[in-house]
Amino acid sequence: LKDASGGVALIAINLGTTAAAIDFKGRGRVYAMAGANDDRAVILNGTLLTLGANDTLPPGLGNGVSVNGSANVAPGGVVFVALRQASAKACR
């Protein structure tokens, strides 16, 4: 992770038709993406992504949701977890 010595990022992709959970040690920031009902839209952390004027992205996309130890992955969803305090020796 940028500016986080020892930090790591995880990605979980749920190809199934039921929700799943991933477990990890410590506190992380979760960015969860899932398709909307019409499969032509994307939901990020519960917010439908729509372009604004001049094709700008909505504010607050980089905030994520702070969680401790686990995250849910919706069916067909993708979850990124940023663990800044992972202390991974290979990531220093």
C-alpha beads as a LAMMPS data file, in Angstrom:
LAMMPS data file: protein, C-alpha beads

92 atoms
91 bonds

1 atom types
1 bond types

-500.0 500.0 xlo xhi
-500.0 500.0 ylo yhi
-500.0 500.0 zlo zhi

Masses

1 110.0

Atoms # bond

1 1 1 0.000 0.000 0.000
2 1 1 1.215 3.446 -0.811
3 1 1 2.630 5.258 2.227
4 1 1 2.049 2.233 4.494
5 1 1 5.226 0.270 5.130
6 1 1 4.237 -3.355 5.715
7 1 1 0.654 -2.735 4.568
8 1 1 -1.111 -5.169 2.246
9 1 1 -4.217 -5.242 0.080
10 1 1 -6.494 -8.245 -0.267
11 1 1 -9.028 -8.935 -2.989
12 1 1 -11.911 -11.384 -2.715
13 1 1 -14.090 -12.285 -5.691
14 1 1 -17.306 -14.196 -5.024
15 1 1 -18.250 -16.165 -8.132
16 1 1 -21.052 -17.923 -6.254
17 1 1 -24.753 -17.184 -5.925
18 1 1 -24.767 -16.768 -2.139
19 1 1 -22.972 -14.296 0.116
20 1 1 -19.587 -15.232 1.561
21 1 1 -17.292 -13.823 4.232
22 1 1 -13.545 -13.364 4.441
23 1 1 -11.643 -13.176 7.706
24 1 1 -8.401 -11.317 8.342
25 1 1 -6.389 -10.139 11.314
26 1 1 -6.645 -6.543 12.398
27 1 1 -8.511 -3.498 11.248
28 1 1 -8.904 -2.659 7.582
29 1 1 -10.735 -0.440 5.101
30 1 1 -13.160 -2.275 2.852
31 1 1 -14.197 -1.269 -0.649
32 1 1 -17.064 -3.538 -1.764
33 1 1 -18.310 -3.587 -5.344
34 1 1 -21.368 -5.393 -6.655
35 1 1 -23.528 -5.241 -9.738
36 1 1 -26.926 -3.570 -9.626
37 1 1 -30.114 -5.346 -10.682
38 1 1 -29.718 -4.521 -14.363
39 1 1 -26.027 -5.602 -14.528
40 1 1 -25.186 -2.312 -16.227
41 1 1 -24.464 -0.430 -13.036
42 1 1 -22.021 -0.833 -10.164
43 1 1 -22.588 -0.309 -6.456
44 1 1 -19.593 0.717 -4.309
45 1 1 -20.016 0.423 -0.532
46 1 1 -23.797 0.606 -0.931
47 1 1 -23.810 3.640 -3.259
48 1 1 -24.841 3.378 -6.895
49 1 1 -22.013 4.787 -8.990
50 1 1 -23.258 7.394 -11.417
51 1 1 -21.288 9.915 -13.364
52 1 1 -21.833 13.578 -12.621
53 1 1 -21.574 16.604 -14.863
54 1 1 -18.759 16.271 -17.423
55 1 1 -18.395 12.564 -16.500
56 1 1 -16.978 13.268 -13.029
57 1 1 -16.995 10.552 -10.375
58 1 1 -19.083 10.998 -7.225
59 1 1 -17.274 12.364 -4.141
60 1 1 -16.103 10.096 -1.337
61 1 1 -15.164 7.047 -3.421
62 1 1 -11.830 6.607 -1.680
63 1 1 -13.206 6.505 1.857
64 1 1 -14.020 2.810 2.268
65 1 1 -15.634 1.343 5.366
66 1 1 -13.590 0.604 8.475
67 1 1 -13.999 -3.007 9.680
68 1 1 -12.330 -5.290 12.184
69 1 1 -11.500 -8.885 11.248
70 1 1 -14.014 -9.780 8.537
71 1 1 -15.905 -8.545 5.502
72 1 1 -18.903 -9.852 3.576
73 1 1 -18.755 -10.464 -0.161
74 1 1 -22.057 -10.285 -2.050
75 1 1 -22.870 -12.879 -4.719
76 1 1 -20.981 -11.822 -7.838
77 1 1 -19.254 -9.133 -5.783
78 1 1 -15.668 -7.996 -5.390
79 1 1 -14.172 -6.752 -2.125
80 1 1 -10.843 -4.992 -1.632
81 1 1 -9.431 -4.791 1.905
82 1 1 -6.585 -2.408 2.744
83 1 1 -4.649 -3.500 5.824
84 1 1 -2.256 -0.651 6.574
85 1 1 -1.008 -2.183 9.845
86 1 1 -0.387 -5.727 8.524
87 1 1 3.393 -5.510 9.238
88 1 1 4.206 -7.781 6.290
89 1 1 7.990 -8.013 6.046
90 1 1 7.869 -8.497 2.261
91 1 1 5.916 -5.234 1.884
92 1 1 8.369 -2.896 3.585

Bonds

1 1 1 2
2 1 2 3
3 1 3 4
4 1 4 5
5 1 5 6
6 1 6 7
7 1 7 8
8 1 8 9
9 1 9 10
10 1 10 11
11 1 11 12
12 1 12 13
13 1 13 14
14 1 14 15
15 1 15 16
16 1 16 17
17 1 17 18
18 1 18 19
19 1 19 20
20 1 20 21
21 1 21 22
22 1 22 23
23 1 23 24
24 1 24 25
25 1 25 26
26 1 26 27
27 1 27 28
28 1 28 29
29 1 29 30
30 1 30 31
31 1 31 32
32 1 32 33
33 1 33 34
34 1 34 35
35 1 35 36
36 1 36 37
37 1 37 38
38 1 38 39
39 1 39 40
40 1 40 41
41 1 41 42
42 1 42 43
43 1 43 44
44 1 44 45
45 1 45 46
46 1 46 47
47 1 47 48
48 1 48 49
49 1 49 50
50 1 50 51
51 1 51 52
52 1 52 53
53 1 53 54
54 1 54 55
55 1 55 56
56 1 56 57
57 1 57 58
58 1 58 59
59 1 59 60
60 1 60 61
61 1 61 62
62 1 62 63
63 1 63 64
64 1 64 65
65 1 65 66
66 1 66 67
67 1 67 68
68 1 68 69
69 1 69 70
70 1 70 71
71 1 71 72
72 1 72 73
73 1 73 74
74 1 74 75
75 1 75 76
76 1 76 77
77 1 77 78
78 1 78 79
79 1 79 80
80 1 80 81
81 1 81 82
82 1 82 83
83 1 83 84
84 1 84 85
85 1 85 86
86 1 86 87
87 1 87 88
88 1 88 89
89 1 89 90
90 1 90 91
91 1 91 92
